């Protein structure tokens, strides 16, 4: 399965749900979604099955920029923490 991007607009923020595999080739599409001029976005990673190193760096940048990562798997969170400590 490749990456699928869905948008939800609850009252307080835009939630961008990512589903499937996120690879570096997909980051341009995700960035475009995050740049839309709506309420502060959050990335829902509940259904993400695979990421690569570039995506981990991207997710770190997102969090550092104030974008909330919801339902981030422990594996991805641990990888992000390891990358931050380097």
Secondary structure, 3 states (H helix, E strand, C coil): CCCEEEEEECCCCEEEEEEEEECHHHHHHHHHHHCCCCCCEEEEEEEEEEECHHHHHHHHHHHHCCCEEECCCHHHHHHHHHHHHC
